[in-house]
């Protein structure tokens, strides 16, 4: 169990370092990664605007960040939920497998994601 806890701590430390590094790149160059879906099709994917929103958050501009992608807080909440469930499952069983405790939450999230994808491209949001 102790070895699993150390592995989890190491994994999340690397994840935090990568996130901080990405925030620094955005802050220094005022630009994040270009969305390949948007580049190929000209349409917005459900995650389009997240880099700009992250840049706005580094300047504590919360309303501006929300305008870039209204779904970002829900995406972040779902990612956190999945991370907590997966970590808990790994610590309990020793098997690393993406885990969502309540399947309906994942299904609702996917439906919201698809609806947002369609709506944002029809309305130009």
C-alpha positions, 0 to 999 in steps of 0.5 A: 500500500505504501508503494502505491501511495508513493507512485500516486504522489509521484504521478500527481507531482509530475502532472502538476509540474506539466500543468505549471510548465504549460501555464508558463508557456501560455504566459510567456508566449501568450498562446497555447497549443492550436487545436488540430480539429479546429485547424483541419475543419474550422469548427470548434471542438468541445475543448476549444478555448481552454488554453485561452481560458487558462491564460485568462485564469493566470491573470485572474480574469475569471469572467473572460476565462468562462467566455472562452469556453463555458464548459471548461468548469464542468470539464475540470470538475469531471476530470477531477472526479475521474482522477479521484475515482481512479486513484481510489480504485488504484490504492484499493486494488493495485490495478490502474484503470480509468474508473468512474464510480457512477456510470451515469455521471460519465454518460451525462457528461458525454451527452453534455459534451456532444450537445455543447459541441453542436450548439457552440458551432451552430451559434458560433459561441 
